[in-house]
Amino acid sequence: MRTGALPAVLDAAAATLAAAGVGSCHRLCCALSGGIDSIVLLDVLDVLRQRFGYALEAAHVHHGLNPAADEWQDFCADLCDRRGIPLHGFKVVVACDHPGGPEEAARMARHAVLSRVACDWLVLGHHRDDQAETVLFRLLRGAGVRGMAAMAAIEPPEVPSSGRLRPLLGTGREEILAYAREKNLGWVDDASNADLRFTRNDLRHRILPAIETRFPAARQTLARAAAHFREAAGLLDELAQADAAATACEDGEGGQRVFSRASLLGLSPARLANLFRWELQRLGMKPPTTARLAEALRQLRATPGPLCLPLGDFACYSRRGRVWLAPKNQGFPEQPVHF
């Protein structure tokens, strides 16, 4: 009879793999930092690969920010060597002047190199407490419904990118620690994780514990809220898809739709904004700020003539009753109107 944290963690992870349809034809790559979360994830995947039959690899990113970074890299290499798991090692340069700070710069650099690993599924060690912290962090930054949906356990592959799996997303930090202790696993500790100057650490070590004095189940509740937001975001996407089909009048280049201006302006302001956010996301772009999008849509409604309305790296173009979204400087030759 199985006891302790092992069965719960393994069963939850197995359910995620099964739901994603993972099988013997797939190649999984575990993002391995050397910290306890990724070490438990690697062990879980190692245990489950006999059941599912997938090929297992790992990838470690050396950020060069910590004096112990070389030791962490050696630790991961030794662990994978002992288990017979191929390891991809990457070194990145983190921008010190990134506007989002070193945390965001390191995250972006890490994701950029991991996205280049040739695999079917990149497997990440995010867990329920990470989800709760993400929801709270985004709430305090004023995120919309899609942002509040936070992380998904399964993100299907989209050519040319691999899919993303988070088999521990429903598992709490305490369960992960108990699993590691039961299996007598070793891991590395990053002292910077206790530095309250970093927003995530402050949320984890100070703000969430304070909230839990009044709401003891806050982490579980925030993680559950993410699931509700994800459901709502899915409905918004379905609405945007229907509105796109109803207002599109032709296909442009590179998969860009061309919309009827009259049909677009027949939508309510909220539906039009939702359609633009969805279309930009479909084209691989981050949505603009609420203020910038609102101003662009205001000008679209108010100005019947040719327009070029910047939306980050993309722009909204309007001419002769047609509207489309495209990279800047790929619109039309007339003098654009900027705001």
C-alpha positions as CSV (number, residue, x, y, z in Angstrom):
1,M,0.0,0.0,0.0
2,R,1.4,3.4,-1.0
3,T,1.6,6.0,1.8
4,G,2.9,9.6,2.2
5,A,3.2,12.2,-0.5
6,L,4.5,9.9,-3.2
7,P,1.1,8.5,-4.6
8,A,-0.6,11.9,-4.6
9,V,2.1,13.7,-6.4
10,L,2.7,10.8,-8.9
11,D,-1.1,10.3,-9.6
12,A,-1.6,14.1,-10.2
13,A,1.3,14.2,-12.6
14,A,0.2,11.1,-14.4
15,A,-3.3,12.5,-14.8
16,T,-1.9,15.6,-16.5
17,L,0.3,13.5,-18.8
18,A,-2.7,11.3,-19.7
19,A,-4.9,14.3,-20.4
20,A,-2.3,15.7,-22.7
21,G,-2.1,12.4,-24.6
22,V,1.6,11.8,-23.9
23,G,2.8,8.5,-25.1
24,S,5.7,6.5,-26.5
25,C,6.0,8.6,-29.6
26,H,6.8,11.8,-27.6
27,R,9.9,13.5,-26.5
28,L,9.7,15.3,-23.1
29,C,12.3,17.9,-21.9
30,C,12.3,18.8,-18.2
31,A,13.4,22.4,-17.3
32,L,15.9,21.6,-14.6
33,S,17.2,24.4,-12.4
34,G,18.5,22.2,-9.6
35,G,16.0,23.6,-7.1
36,I,13.6,21.3,-5.3
37,D,10.6,21.9,-7.6
38,S,12.5,20.9,-10.8
39,I,14.3,18.0,-9.0
40,V,11.0,16.5,-7.9
41,L,9.6,17.1,-11.4
42,L,12.5,15.2,-12.9
43,D,12.1,12.3,-10.5
44,V,8.4,12.1,-11.2
45,L,9.0,12.1,-15.0
46,D,11.7,9.5,-14.5
47,V,9.3,7.3,-12.6
48,L,6.4,7.7,-15.0
49,R,8.4,7.2,-18.2
50,Q,8.1,3.5,-17.9
51,R,4.3,3.8,-17.7
52,F,4.0,6.2,-20.6
53,G,7.0,5.2,-22.7
54,Y,8.1,8.7,-23.7
55,A,11.8,9.7,-24.2
56,L,13.0,12.0,-21.4
57,E,15.6,14.8,-21.6
58,A,16.4,17.8,-19.4
59,A,17.6,21.3,-20.0
60,H,19.5,23.6,-17.6
61,V,20.0,27.4,-18.0
62,H,23.0,29.0,-16.5
63,H,22.1,32.7,-15.9
64,G,25.5,33.8,-14.5
65,L,23.8,35.8,-11.8
66,N,24.8,33.8,-8.8
67,P,28.3,32.9,-7.7
68,A,27.1,29.3,-7.3
69,A,25.8,29.0,-10.9
70,D,28.7,26.8,-12.0
71,E,28.0,24.4,-9.1
72,W,24.3,24.2,-9.9
73,Q,25.1,23.4,-13.5
74,D,27.5,20.6,-12.4
75,F,24.9,19.3,-9.9
76,C,22.3,19.0,-12.7
77,A,24.8,17.4,-15.1
78,D,25.9,14.8,-12.5
79,L,22.3,14.0,-11.6
80,C,21.2,13.5,-15.2
81,D,24.4,11.4,-15.9
82,R,23.6,9.1,-13.0
83,R,20.0,8.6,-14.3
84,G,20.9,8.3,-17.9
85,I,19.0,11.4,-18.9
86,P,20.5,13.6,-21.7
87,L,21.0,17.1,-20.5
88,H,21.0,20.3,-22.7
89,G,23.1,23.1,-21.1
90,F,22.6,26.8,-22.0
91,K,24.4,29.9,-20.9
92,V,22.5,33.2,-21.2
93,V,23.3,36.9,-20.7
94,V,20.7,38.7,-18.6
95,A,20.1,42.3,-19.4
96,C,20.9,44.3,-16.2
97,D,18.9,47.4,-17.4
98,H,15.7,45.5,-18.2
99,P,12.6,47.7,-17.3
100,G,11.0,44.7,-15.6
101,G,14.0,44.1,-13.4
102,P,16.5,41.2,-13.1
103,E,13.7,38.7,-12.4
104,E,11.8,39.5,-15.6
105,A,15.1,39.7,-17.6
106,A,16.2,36.3,-16.4
107,R,12.8,34.8,-17.1
108,M,12.7,36.1,-20.6
109,A,16.2,34.9,-21.4
110,R,15.4,31.5,-19.9
111,H,12.2,31.0,-21.9
112,A,13.9,32.2,-25.1
113,V,16.6,29.4,-24.9
114,L,14.2,26.7,-23.6
115,S,11.8,27.4,-26.5
116,R,14.6,26.3,-28.9
117,V,14.9,22.8,-27.4
118,A,13.7,20.2,-30.0
119,C,11.0,18.3,-28.1
120,D,7.3,17.6,-28.2
121,W,6.6,18.8,-24.6
122,L,8.7,21.2,-22.5
123,V,7.8,20.2,-18.9
124,L,7.9,22.9,-16.2
125,G,8.0,22.6,-12.4
126,H,5.4,25.2,-11.5
127,H,3.1,24.2,-8.6
128,R,-0.1,25.4,-6.9
129,D,1.7,28.0,-4.7
130,D,3.4,29.4,-7.8
131,Q,-0.1,29.7,-9.4
132,A,-1.4,31.5,-6.4
133,E,1.5,34.0,-6.4
134,T,1.0,34.6,-10.1
135,V,-2.7,35.4,-9.7
136,L,-2.0,37.8,-6.9
137,F,0.9,39.4,-8.7
138,R,-1.2,40.0,-11.8
139,L,-4.2,41.1,-9.9
140,L,-2.1,43.9,-8.2
141,R,-0.8,44.9,-11.7
142,G,-4.4,45.2,-13.0
143,A,-4.3,42.3,-15.4
144,G,-7.4,41.4,-17.5
145,V,-9.3,38.1,-17.6
146,R,-6.7,36.4,-19.9
147,G,-3.8,37.5,-17.6
148,M,-5.6,36.4,-14.5
149,A,-6.0,32.9,-16.0
150,A,-2.3,32.6,-15.2
151,M,-0.7,29.3,-16.0
152,A,-2.3,26.2,-17.6
153,A,-1.3,22.6,-16.8
154,I,-1.5,21.8,-20.5
155,E,-0.6,24.2,-23.4
156,P,-0.8,22.2,-26.6
157,P,2.0,22.5,-29.2
158,E,1.7,25.2,-31.8
159,V,4.0,24.9,-34.8
160,P,6.9,25.6,-34.6
161,S,6.8,25.6,-30.8
162,S,6.6,22.6,-28.5
163,G,3.8,22.2,-26.0
164,R,4.1,23.1,-22.3
165,L,3.2,20.8,-19.5
166,R,3.0,21.6,-15.8
167,P,2.3,18.2,-14.1
168,L,2.8,19.7,-10.6
169,L,0.4,22.6,-11.0
170,G,-2.2,21.1,-8.7
171,T,0.4,20.1,-6.1
172,G,1.3,22.4,-3.1
173,R,4.8,23.3,-2.0
174,E,4.5,21.3,1.2
175,E,3.6,18.1,-0.8
176,I,6.6,18.7,-3.0
177,L,8.9,19.0,0.0
178,A,7.4,15.9,1.5
179,Y,7.9,13.9,-1.7
180,A,11.6,15.0,-1.9
181,R,12.2,14.0,1.7
182,E,10.5,10.6,1.2
183,K,12.6,9.9,-1.9
184,N,15.7,11.3,-0.1
185,L,16.4,13.6,-3.1
186,G,19.1,16.3,-3.1
187,W,18.7,19.8,-4.5
188,V,20.4,23.2,-4.5
189,D,19.1,26.2,-2.6
190,D,19.2,29.7,-4.2
191,A,19.7,32.2,-1.4
192,S,18.2,34.9,-3.6
193,N,14.8,33.3,-3.2
194,A,14.6,34.8,0.3
195,D,15.5,38.3,-0.9
196,L,12.4,40.4,-0.3
197,R,13.6,43.1,-2.7
198,F,12.2,40.8,-5.4
199,T,8.5,41.1,-5.8
200,R,7.8,37.4,-6.1
201,N,9.7,36.7,-2.9
202,D,7.9,39.4,-1.1
203,L,4.6,37.9,-2.1
204,R,5.7,34.4,-1.1
205,H,7.3,35.2,2.2
206,R,5.5,38.2,3.6
207,I,2.3,39.2,1.8
208,L,0.7,35.8,1.3
209,P,1.4,34.6,4.9
210,A,-0.2,37.8,6.1
211,I,-3.3,37.1,4.0
212,E,-3.4,33.5,5.3
213,T,-3.8,34.8,8.9
214,R,-7.3,35.8,7.9
215,F,-7.9,33.4,4.9
216,P,-6.0,30.2,5.7
217,A,-6.8,28.6,2.3
218,A,-5.8,31.6,0.3
219,R,-3.3,29.8,-1.9
220,Q,-5.8,27.1,-2.9
221,T,-8.5,29.7,-3.4
222,L,-6.3,31.9,-5.7
223,A,-5.3,28.8,-7.7
224,R,-8.9,27.9,-8.0
225,A,-9.7,31.4,-9.2
226,A,-7.2,31.0,-12.0
227,A,-9.2,28.1,-13.3
228,H,-12.4,30.2,-13.2
229,F,-10.5,33.0,-15.1
230,R,-9.2,30.5,-17.6
231,E,-12.8,29.3,-18.3
232,A,-13.9,32.9,-18.8
233,A,-11.0,33.7,-21.0
234,G,-11.9,30.7,-23.2
235,L,-15.4,32.1,-23.6
236,L,-14.0,35.5,-24.6
237,D,-11.8,33.8,-27.2
238,E,-14.8,32.0,-28.6
239,L,-16.7,35.3,-28.8
240,A,-13.7,36.9,-30.5
241,Q,-13.5,34.1,-33.0
242,A,-17.1,34.4,-33.9
243,D,-16.8,38.2,-34.2
244,A,-13.7,37.8,-36.4
245,A,-15.7,35.5,-38.7
246,A,-18.6,37.9,-38.9
247,T,-16.5,41.0,-39.6
248,A,-13.7,39.7,-41.8
249,C,-14.1,40.5,-45.5
250,E,-10.9,39.0,-46.9
251,D,-7.5,37.4,-46.0
252,G,-4.4,39.5,-46.0
253,E,-0.8,38.4,-46.2
254,G,0.9,36.3,-43.5
255,G,-2.4,35.0,-42.0
256,Q,-3.6,38.6,-41.3
257,R,-7.3,39.2,-41.6
258,V,-8.8,42.2,-43.3
259,F,-12.0,43.4,-41.6
260,S,-14.9,45.5,-42.8
261,R,-14.7,48.8,-41.0
262,A,-18.5,49.2,-40.9
263,S,-18.9,45.7,-39.4
264,L,-16.2,46.3,-36.8
265,L,-17.8,49.6,-35.7
266,G,-21.1,47.7,-35.4
267,L,-19.6,45.9,-32.4
268,S,-19.9,47.2,-28.9
269,P,-16.7,48.9,-27.6
270,A,-16.0,45.9,-25.3
271,R,-16.4,43.4,-28.0
272,L,-14.2,45.4,-30.4
273,A,-11.5,45.7,-27.8
274,N,-11.8,41.9,-27.1
275,L,-11.5,41.1,-30.8
276,F,-8.4,43.3,-31.2
277,R,-6.7,41.7,-28.2
278,W,-7.5,38.2,-29.5
279,E,-6.3,39.0,-33.0
280,L,-3.0,40.4,-31.8
281,Q,-2.5,37.3,-29.6
282,R,-3.2,35.1,-32.6
283,L,-0.6,37.0,-34.5
284,G,1.9,36.4,-31.7
285,M,1.9,39.8,-30.2
286,K,1.4,41.0,-26.7
287,P,-1.8,43.1,-26.2
288,P,-1.3,46.9,-25.9
289,T,-2.1,48.7,-22.7
290,T,-5.7,49.4,-22.0
291,A,-5.2,53.1,-22.6
292,R,-3.4,52.7,-25.9
293,L,-6.0,50.3,-27.2
294,A,-8.9,52.5,-26.1
295,E,-7.3,55.6,-27.9
296,A,-6.7,53.6,-31.1
297,L,-10.3,52.4,-31.1
298,R,-11.6,55.9,-30.4
299,Q,-9.7,57.3,-33.4
300,L,-10.9,54.4,-35.5
301,R,-14.5,55.3,-34.7
302,A,-13.9,59.1,-35.1
303,T,-11.8,59.2,-38.3
304,P,-13.1,57.8,-41.6
305,G,-9.9,58.5,-43.5
306,P,-6.7,56.5,-43.7
307,L,-5.2,55.7,-40.3
308,C,-2.1,54.1,-38.9
309,L,-2.6,53.6,-35.1
310,P,0.4,52.1,-33.3
311,L,-0.3,49.2,-30.9
312,G,3.2,48.3,-29.7
313,D,5.2,46.5,-32.4
314,F,2.0,46.2,-34.5
315,A,-0.4,48.9,-35.8
316,C,-4.0,49.1,-36.8
317,Y,-4.4,50.3,-40.4
318,S,-7.6,51.6,-41.9
319,R,-8.2,52.6,-45.5
320,R,-11.1,52.5,-47.9
321,G,-13.5,50.8,-45.5
322,R,-10.9,48.1,-44.6
323,V,-9.1,47.6,-41.3
324,W,-6.2,45.2,-40.6
325,L,-3.5,44.6,-38.0
326,A,0.1,44.3,-39.2
327,P,3.7,45.1,-38.1
328,K,4.6,48.7,-38.2
329,N,5.9,50.1,-41.5
330,Q,4.1,47.3,-43.4
331,G,1.0,49.2,-44.0
332,F,0.2,51.7,-46.8
333,P,2.3,54.6,-48.3
334,E,-0.1,57.4,-47.3
335,Q,1.0,59.7,-44.5
336,P,-0.1,58.0,-41.2
337,V,-2.0,59.6,-38.4
338,H,-0.3,59.0,-35.0
339,F,-1.6,59.7,-31.5
